[in-house]
């Protein structure tokens, strides 16, 4: 089977984390025997408005050139918005040559599906054979957004799944202090402020802890300023961007992972990767996060933006017996196992085969 891969999200040497899930899915499909005979991708983030304009000009040109060659069996699109104008232009100029499969991820529907992009998206969706969504939650979003699209053609595949060769439980010595973790882009909607506010509450209640924060974004300096303001310098360590192996090592040092996002996350793979390392997750009770956290079983829910409730849930776990904590950690690993990358991609491969039979 040969596929034409289209994505405006793809890692580069500088932005190694940008669209890494797309590259991971591609690599696993290739391992199963699929050939990526054509590819049109945008690698890394654009640094300016004009750089972005030039990048998309090249991107759409690549789509047209690859489409003309027609040496593929299936077109696999990641991130509907921004990719649809190039593909539908090629379709208009050269006719529909092969079947389309669209992998949506979140903001392509929730944020960018408007104006001219919405027009192109609707055109593409009417002709696609499958819409691949990362969670049950996002399946409902697609059903609401494209009510005429057959529900039988919506397929759930969780963003490439969890790579257990990297993210796995490692026997480790017990931490001297209760260790909390937060891994995300450092942006307002990701909940870093709620996390720090909860840590301030823990301090006020004399709960001993250490915390680690990994990731980058536009609010890193503001976050550091608040850490100093709350006098948390000796307890909170900022680690910047980490590789997957470094993240796995970090997770294995944690007692709890905190996922305080206020966005409608389509899934929240970072929480599942923490669970794969035996770390229960406290997460916002919204969107895709709700599809894998089981309250009081493998973690806890709290109301988005509510630092008091978050602190209370952290204390609830802190006060569990060692046996209760061990049981919750085991359940976290069992949950993550359902999202094992090898299993997820093998099922996706079978779905592709069905379309070509």
N, C-alpha and C positions, 0 to 999 in steps of 0.2 A: 504494500500500500504506500502510495506517495501522497504527501500533503503539501499544501501551500500555506505556510504559517504567516499570519498578519498580526502585528501587535505594536501599539505605540508605547508599550511598556516592556523594556528589555534591559538587562544589566550591561554596564560598561566597566572598563578597568577602574574608572574613577567612582562611578555610582554602582558599586557591586550589589547593593540591595535593591536597586530599582527594577521592579518587575521580575525579581528572582524566581517567583513562583511560575512564571511563564517558561523560563529556561529550565526549571526543574521538571515541569511536565514534559517539555520537549525531549529532554535527556532520557527520561523514563520510557517515552514512546519509542524513541530510537532504539533503546535497549531491547524492546519487545519486537523489533523488526521493521518499524515504520521508517520510511525514508523521507526526510524533509527536502524535497527536490527544489522548492522555491521558498524564499523567505523575504518578507518586507517588514522591517522592525525599526523602531527608534530606540537607540541604545543610550541610556543615561538621560539626565535632566538638562534641558536648555537653560542657558545662563541669562538670557535676555529676551525681550519681546521679538527683536529682529532675528535673533538666533533661532527662536521657535518657529517663526515664519519660514525661514530657510529650511529648517529641519523637516517641516511638514511638506514643503514643496518637493523635497527629495523623497520623502516617504510615499507620497501619492504617485510620483513618477516610478518608483520601484514597484508599486502595486500594478500599475499599468503594464510595465515591461514584463513582469512575471506572469500576469494574467494572459498576455498575448502568447507566451510560450506554450501554455496549456499542457505542460508535462507533469501533471498531478492528477490524483483521483478525487481529492477532497480539499476544500478550502476551510481552514480552521482559524477563526478570528478571535483574538483576545481584546477585550475592551471595545464594546460596540461603538459608542460615540467616539469621534475623531478618526476611526478606521472606516466607518460606513461611507463617507463621501468618496474616498478613493476607490473602494470596491464597487460602489454603485455606478460611478462614472465609467469604470472599466466594463461593467455589465451593460450599460447603455450603449457604449461604443462597439463592443464586440459580442454581445449576446451572453446568455447564461450558459457557460460551458460545463461547469461541474457543480455539485451540491455544496451548500454553505452550512457550516456549523459555527455558532456564535457562543463564546464563553464570556458571560457578563460577570462583573466583579463587585459592583457597588456604586461608586460615584458616576460611572458611565450612564447609569439609569437615574440615580437619585439626584445628581447634581447637573449633569450636562445634557440630559435628554430634553432639550428645548430649542426653540428657534429653528434655524436651518438644519441643525444637527438632528432634531426630532424628525424632521421631514425625511432626511436620509435614513435615519434609524428605522422608521416605519416602513419605508420601501424595502430595506434589507430584511427586516423581520418577516415580511409577507412572503419572502422567497426562501427563508432558511429552513433547514430540515430538523435542526435541534437547537434549542437554547439551553446551554449548560449553566447551572446556577450553583453557588457554593453551599447553600443551606436550605432547609425547609422554609425558614423565614423569607429568604429571597425568592423562593418559588412563589410565595404569596404576592410579593411585590411585582413580579413579572405578570402574574395573572391579573392584577389590578391595572398595570400599565398597558398591557397588550391583551385586552379581554377577548379578542377574536382569535388569538393564537391558540391552537389545540393544546390542552394541558398534557395530553399524551406525548407531546414532543418536547416537554420540559424535563431535563435530566439533571439530577443532583450529583455533583462531583465536587468535593470540598477542597478547592484551590490547590490541588496537587498533593494534599494529605501531609502527614507527618513523616519525616525521614528518620526512622528508628535506628539507622546506622550512625546517626549523629546525635539525635535527641533520645537518650535512654537513661535509665536509673543507674547510678553508680554508688556502690557502697561507700559511705563516707562517715567520718567521725562526727559526732554531734556538735553543732555550733555552740560556742560559748554563750553567744547572745542570740536571741530570737531575730531571724534575718528575713526581711521583707524585700521584694523585688518589683520593679516597674520597668518595662521595656516597651518603648513606643517612640513615635515622632514627638518632639517636644513642641506641641501646638495646643492651643487652648482647648479645642474640642476633644483632645485625647485624655483630658482629666488629670494632668500632672499637678495642677493646683489643688484639686480635691485630695490627691494623694499626700501632698505636703501638709495640707491643713489637718488631715487625719493623723499624720505623724506628730504634729504639734499637740493634738489632743492626747495622744499616747504619752507624750512627755509630761503633760500636765497631770496625767493620772499615774505617773511614775512606773510606766511599763517599760522595762529595759529592752532595747532593740538596736539593730543596725539595719540600714536600708541601702540598696544599690539601685541606681537609675542608669539605663543604657538607651542610647538613641540620640538623634540630633534634630534640629529644627530651628525655626525663627525665634523661639522664646527661650533659648538656652541661657542667655545672660540674665534674663528676668527671673528664671527659675533659680539660678545660682544666688541672685540677690535675695530672694525670699528664703532660701536655705540659711543664708547669713542672718537675715532678719529674725528668723525663728530660732537662731542659735543651734542649728542642727549640723554644723560643719563637722563635728567629730563623729556623728552618727550616720550621715548620709554621704555616700560616695557616688560621684558622677563618673561614668565609664565611657562616655561618648559612644560611637558606633562599634559594635562587636561583630566578628565573624560568627557563622553558625556554630562552629566548634567552641568558640569562646562563650557564646550564649548558653550552650549546653553545659559547659563547666560552671557558669554562673547559676543556672537553674539548680544544679546539683548542690549548690551551697545554700539554697533558700529553704525556708520553712513555709513561706506563703508567697504566692504571686498575686499581685493586685492589678486588676484590669478595669480601671475607672472611666473608660471611654464614654463620652456623651454623644458619640456619633452612632448612626444606625449601621454598625459594622455588619458586613454581609456574612461574615463567619467569625473571624478572630483567631486565626491560626496560631498566633503567638501564645495564646492561652493553652491551646492543645499541646504545643511543643513543651510548655512548662509541665503540663500534666504527664507527658511521656517520661519526664524525668522524676516523676513521683512527687510533684508539687501541687497541692490543692490550690484552687483559684477562687479569689473573691472578685466578682465582676458585677458591673452595672446590669440591672435587670431589664435589658433592652435587646432588641434585634437578634443578630446571629449569635451573640454571647449566650442567649437563653437556650440555644439549641444543644449545648454540650455541658453546661454547668447544671448539676442536680443539687438543689439546695439541701444542705446538711449531709450530703453524701460524698461528693468529690470537691465541694467548695461551698460558697455562700453567695447569695445575691444581696445587693444593697441598691437603694434608689439613686439614680445618676445625680452626681453633684452634691450628695449629702455626706459630708465628711464625718459628722457625728455618728451616723449609721454605719459608715465604713469602719470607723475606729471601734465601734461596738462589736462588729463582726470579727475584726482582727483579734480583739480581746477574747471573744467567744472561743476562737480556735486556740489561742494562746493558753487558755485555761483547761483545755481538754487533757485527759490522761494520755500517757504515751501510747497505750493500746488503742485508744480512740483515734489519735493522730495517725497511727500506723494503718488502721483500717481505711481512713479517708485517703491516705496516700495510695494504697493499693487500688481503691476504686478510681482514683485519678488516672492511674496507668491503664486500667481496664477500659476506661472511656477513650483514652487516646488511641488504644489499639484498634478501635473501630475505624480510625482514620489513617491507618498505616498506608504510606504512600504506595508501596508495591501493590497492595490490594486495590487501592483507589484507581491507579493508572491502568491496571489490568482490566478493571471493569469498564473504564472509559474506552480502552482499546477495543473491547468487545462491542461497545455501542457504535463505534466507528465502523467496525466490520459489518454490523447489521445494515448500515446505510448503503453499503456497497454490494451486498449480496443480491 
